[in-house]
Amino acid sequence: MSDYKISQYGQVYDDDQIREVFERIEQADIILIGTPIYWYTVSGLLKTFIDRLYMLPESEKLNGKKLYFFAQGSGPDDGTEKTIIHLVNRLSILMKFDLKGVIVDSNDGEKIVNNMTIES
């Protein structure tokens, strides 16, 4: 997400690139989202992206897309894991994604590598 300028919801500027990102996602069959864990939740960049994506009038074009999600950070506690899983579940329900997996792991990423298989 750091390669694109995506404005905060309600503060959209002329050089905003949310539609460019949307068009790339629209062409994909599978959405794979990875994020570092910052302050017990997903990154601010990802949160801004989710806010903006959901508010696009054409977002229903993404209904049914397969979503895989992983978050990685230094020793996430149970509360962090629950918060992130809740966020991803709500995103999947509201965007009508076909949620295939959510993994929240420590900094070594072992759980991600061992437990996330992406179907073709």
LINDASUL-V382285 format. One record per residue. N is the residue number from 1. RES is the residue in one small letter. PHI is phi in degrees with one decimal (NA if undefined). D_CENTER is the distance of its C-alpha to the mean C-alpha in whole Angstrom. Layout:
n->(N N)
res->(RES RES)
phi->(PHI PHI)
d_center->(D_CENTER D_CENTER)
//
This chain:
n->(1 2 3 4 5 6 7 8 9 10 11 12 13 14 15 16 17 18 19 20 21 22 23 24 25 26 27 28 29 30 31 32 33 34 35 36 37 38 39 40 41 42 43 44 45 46 47 48 49 50 51 52 53 54 55 56 57 58 59 60 61 62 63 64 65 66 67 68 69 70 71 72 73 74 75 76 77 78 79 80 81 82 83 84 85 86 87 88 89 90 91 92 93 94 95 96 97 98 99 100 101 102 103 104 105 106 107 108 109 110 111 112 113 114 115 116 117 118 119 120)
res->(m s d y k i s q y g q v y d d d q i r e v f e r i e q a d i i l i g t p i y w y t v s g l l k t f i d r l y m l p e s e k l n g k k l y f f a q g s g p d d g t e k t i i h l v n r l s i l m k f d l k g v i v d s n d g e k i v n n m t i e s)
phi->(NA -69.4 -82.3 -123.3 -97.5 -121.1 -71.2 -62.8 -58.4 87.6 -132.5 -81.1 -112.1 -58.8 -92.8 -63.5 -117.7 -60.6 -69.0 -63.3 -65.6 -56.9 -61.6 -68.4 -67.0 -59.1 -78.6 -85.8 -88.1 -125.8 -109.1 -117.6 -116.1 -125.4 -148.5 -74.7 -97.0 -122.2 49.7 71.4 -157.9 -69.7 -65.5 -62.0 -59.4 -68.4 -61.0 -61.7 -59.7 -61.6 -56.1 -71.7 -59.6 -61.1 -84.9 -68.3 -58.8 -90.8 -60.8 -64.6 -65.5 -92.3 -53.2 87.0 -65.3 -75.1 -123.6 -117.7 -136.6 -137.8 -129.3 -132.7 -160.3 -81.7 59.4 -61.5 -83.5 -59.7 -63.4 -61.8 -60.4 -62.2 -62.8 -67.9 -61.5 -61.4 -58.2 -67.2 -62.6 -64.3 -57.0 -64.7 -66.6 -68.1 -92.3 57.6 -80.8 -92.1 -70.2 -101.6 -177.8 -133.1 -131.7 -118.5 -139.2 -74.4 -66.3 -87.9 69.2 -60.5 -61.8 -62.6 -64.7 -80.0 -116.1 -109.7 -112.6 -95.4 -75.8 -92.2)
d_center->(10 13 15 15 16 14 16 16 16 20 21 20 22 24 22 19 17 14 16 16 13 13 16 14 12 14 17 14 15 12 8 8 5 7 7 11 12 14 16 15 12 8 10 11 10 6 8 10 8 7 10 12 10 11 15 15 19 18 14 16 17 13 15 15 13 12 8 8 6 8 9 13 15 19 20 17 20 20 19 15 14 15 13 10 11 12 9 7 11 11 8 10 13 13 11 13 11 13 11 13 12 10 12 12 15 18 18 20 17 20 18 15 18 20 18 15 17 16 18 20)
//
